[in-house]
Amino acid sequence: MWWRQALIIGVLTLFATIVQVTLLSRLGLPGATPDLVVVVVVAIALTMGPVDGAIAGFVAGMLVDLAPPADTLLGVNAIVYVVIGYVTGRVIDPRDRTVPILIGIVGLSAGFAVLGTAALDALLGSERVVWDEMAGMTISTVLYALILAPPVVLGVRWLVARVTPEVLVE
Amino acid sequence: MQSRRTRILLAVLVVAALTFLILDLRGGQGPFSGVRSFGANILGGLERGAATVFSPITSANAWWSTMRDQATQIETLSAENDRLRSELDTLTNDKARVAALDGLLKVSSVGGYRFVPAEVIAVGPTQDFAWTVTIDAGRNDGIEQDMTVINGQGLVGRVLKTTASTSTVVLLVDSSSAVGGRVATTEEIGIVAGTGQQDQLDFQLLDPNAVVRKGDALVTFGSKGGRPYAPGIPIGEIVEVKGTPGELTRSAVVRPYVDVSTLSVVGVVTRPPRVDPRDSVLARSSELPVAPSPAPLGGSGATSSAAPNQETPATKAGAKKAPSTQPTAPQQETAASPAPSPGTG
């Protein structure tokens, strides 16, 4: 049921994008903003496989670039998230599906998202990136992602098992 | 077979993203920009709804960060309090004077900016290094691109993009932001540029021999037609001067009055004042004690919104201690201390 997968991907990425800019970034937490979007993309990739992961990454990236007050070039996050969605969906070995490894993958992906987006932005001529703060931003993003990972991965897994059990990666 | 399809899909997605990227990089105004503004419109509407749902949480956060700030400030404040207490006695015990000053504040704050109030509903993620926020007023409310955005403390930024119901504001501290600034006391002008860090601006003076001092206040110089920046809006105060007079470039570090991490209600200036208010908006605090008899100006006991915020700590401090009359000399010093304070709000 392709439309059920599309529905899950659409709803989850849209929800994550909106929550991120209207709630998480306004909490004024120290360091970076918790990157719920990348955690959701990785959770989809881990539960639905690399193809759905890549699609979710594309959709999420476009939404993040479109949602006000974003002022990046359209597509920057999409490229980074497609790669993350595909690679995390592919790299996971069914025998390795232990909780620490899953959470670790989410953390690494979040760190990669920050660095990848900043590098791409810089390559495309953005002068916004403050490299002095890069280390702190990456570390705090990874930490927040590690905190967000267990509930989000479990939640997405539960949702996928209910809505489209046939695509669930065991 | 499966992996072949996967690879094709992956290639399609990456190429699609790259296509968007390249089209956007070229900055075309074709059908593509319509797609983008359509998407931004839809998402902006959703953000408005979500902000309403989350408003109890986000306002609680504002409260919490205020509490947290207060905890760290108590130590410095109590030390400062002791020093200021004697200075403030004569000023704050004079209730009639305070009422008159409120009136004066009101008069001077009628700088003539006409603005549309709006609330911040979404903020860009910190790791994007883009200091942009979304506000809940858009084209339907008369907001247009490049309008000035202010709040009670001073300059917030300018409108970057608008949708029907929301606008994106690029904040003063964003590294793409540059404002013409003027030192209030010496009339020296220069460019105030964002550094991407939230409590720091870079002020490049045009005259390499200009004399600027730590603590000097900056106001906007004003652009032609009041866009993107209306004149006379407080920007911040100089905290560090770099270089010596006569050097080729002369710059200073400026701390903005507006705390971008706790933005909530802002005003978008839809019509700049007919006459440049010069330093009058700043002067509302520094002129107070030297005004000889403000009673006729003050008139009504109406309190302006800005006044109580600045006067409250003083009133509390004064009320605790028994009134002890002092010579009026310290008042001149007091005049200086409230002036830089608007940023701490």
Boltz contact constraints between the chains, C-beta under 6 A:
constraints:
  - contact:
      token1: [A, 18]
      token2: [B, 46]
      max_distance: 6.0
  - contact:
      token1: [A, 18]
      token2: [B, 50]
      max_distance: 6.0
  - contact:
      token1: [A, 21]
      token2: [B, 122]
      max_distance: 6.0
  - contact:
      token1: [A, 22]
      token2: [B, 47]
      max_distance: 6.0
  - contact:
      token1: [A, 22]
      token2: [B, 50]
      max_distance: 6.0
  - contact:
      token1: [A, 22]
      token2: [B, 51]
      max_distance: 6.0
  - contact:
      token1: [A, 22]
      token2: [B, 54]
      max_distance: 6.0
  - contact:
      token1: [A, 22]
      token2: [B, 122]
      max_distance: 6.0
  - contact:
      token1: [A, 23]
      token2: [B, 54]
      max_distance: 6.0
  - contact:
      token1: [A, 25]
      token2: [B, 123]
      max_distance: 6.0
  - contact:
      token1: [A, 25]
      token2: [B, 125]
      max_distance: 6.0
  - contact:
      token1: [A, 26]
      token2: [B, 58]
      max_distance: 6.0
  - contact:
      token1: [A, 26]
      token2: [B, 123]
      max_distance: 6.0
  - contact:
      token1: [A, 27]
      token2: [B, 61]
      max_distance: 6.0
  - contact:
      token1: [A, 28]
      token2: [B, 61]
      max_distance: 6.0
  - contact:
      token1: [A, 28]
      token2: [B, 65]
      max_distance: 6.0
  - contact:
      token1: [A, 28]
      token2: [B, 261]
      max_distance: 6.0
  - contact:
      token1: [A, 32]
      token2: [B, 126]
      max_distance: 6.0
  - contact:
      token1: [A, 32]
      token2: [B, 127]
      max_distance: 6.0
  - contact:
      token1: [A, 33]
      token2: [B, 125]
      max_distance: 6.0
  - contact:
      token1: [A, 33]
      token2: [B, 126]
      max_distance: 6.0
  - contact:
      token1: [A, 51]
      token2: [B, 6]
      max_distance: 6.0
  - contact:
      token1: [A, 54]
      token2: [B, 10]
      max_distance: 6.0
  - contact:
      token1: [A, 54]
      token2: [B, 13]
      max_distance: 6.0
  - contact:
      token1: [A, 58]
      token2: [B, 13]
      max_distance: 6.0
  - contact:
      token1: [A, 66]
      token2: [B, 39]
      max_distance: 6.0
  - contact:
      token1: [A, 66]
      token2: [B, 40]
      max_distance: 6.0
  - contact:
      token1: [A, 66]
      token2: [B, 43]
      max_distance: 6.0
  - contact:
      token1: [A, 67]
      token2: [B, 43]
      max_distance: 6.0
  - contact:
      token1: [A, 68]
      token2: [B, 40]
      max_distance: 6.0
  - contact:
      token1: [A, 68]
      token2: [B, 44]
      max_distance: 6.0
  - contact:
      token1: [A, 68]
      token2: [B, 134]
      max_distance: 6.0
  - contact:
      token1: [A, 68]
      token2: [B, 166]
      max_distance: 6.0
  - contact:
      token1: [A, 68]
      token2: [B, 168]
      max_distance: 6.0
  - contact:
      token1: [A, 69]
      token2: [B, 124]
      max_distance: 6.0
  - contact:
      token1: [A, 69]
      token2: [B, 132]
      max_distance: 6.0
  - contact:
      token1: [A, 69]
      token2: [B, 133]
      max_distance: 6.0
  - contact:
      token1: [A, 69]
      token2: [B, 134]
      max_distance: 6.0
  - contact:
      token1: [A, 69]
      token2: [B, 168]
      max_distance: 6.0
  - contact:
      token1: [A, 71]
      token2: [B, 130]
      max_distance: 6.0
  - contact:
      token1: [A, 71]
      token2: [B, 132]
      max_distance: 6.0
  - contact:
      token1: [A, 73]
      token2: [B, 21]
      max_distance: 6.0
  - contact:
      token1: [A, 73]
      token2: [B, 24]
      max_distance: 6.0
  - contact:
      token1: [A, 73]
      token2: [B, 25]
      max_distance: 6.0
  - contact:
      token1: [A, 74]
      token2: [B, 20]
      max_distance: 6.0
  - contact:
      token1: [A, 74]
      token2: [B, 24]
      max_distance: 6.0
  - contact:
      token1: [A, 75]
      token2: [B, 17]
      max_distance: 6.0
  - contact:
      token1: [A, 75]
      token2: [B, 20]
      max_distance: 6.0
  - contact:
      token1: [A, 75]
      token2: [B, 21]
      max_distance: 6.0
  - contact:
      token1: [A, 78]
      token2: [B, 17]
      max_distance: 6.0
  - contact:
      token1: [A, 79]
      token2: [B, 17]
      max_distance: 6.0
  - contact:
      token1: [A, 82]
      token2: [B, 13]
      max_distance: 6.0
  - contact:
      token1: [A, 82]
      token2: [B, 14]
      max_distance: 6.0
  - contact:
      token1: [A, 86]
      token2: [B, 10]
      max_distance: 6.0
  - contact:
      token1: [A, 114]
      token2: [B, 127]
      max_distance: 6.0
  - contact:
      token1: [A, 127]
      token2: [B, 175]
      max_distance: 6.0
  - contact:
      token1: [A, 128]
      token2: [B, 129]
      max_distance: 6.0
  - contact:
      token1: [A, 128]
      token2: [B, 130]
      max_distance: 6.0
  - contact:
      token1: [A, 128]
      token2: [B, 175]
      max_distance: 6.0
  - contact:
      token1: [A, 129]
      token2: [B, 129]
      max_distance: 6.0
  - contact:
      token1: [A, 130]
      token2: [B, 129]
      max_distance: 6.0
  - contact:
      token1: [A, 130]
      token2: [B, 196]
      max_distance: 6.0
  - contact:
      token1: [A, 137]
      token2: [B, 127]
      max_distance: 6.0
  - contact:
      token1: [A, 141]
      token2: [B, 127]
      max_distance: 6.0
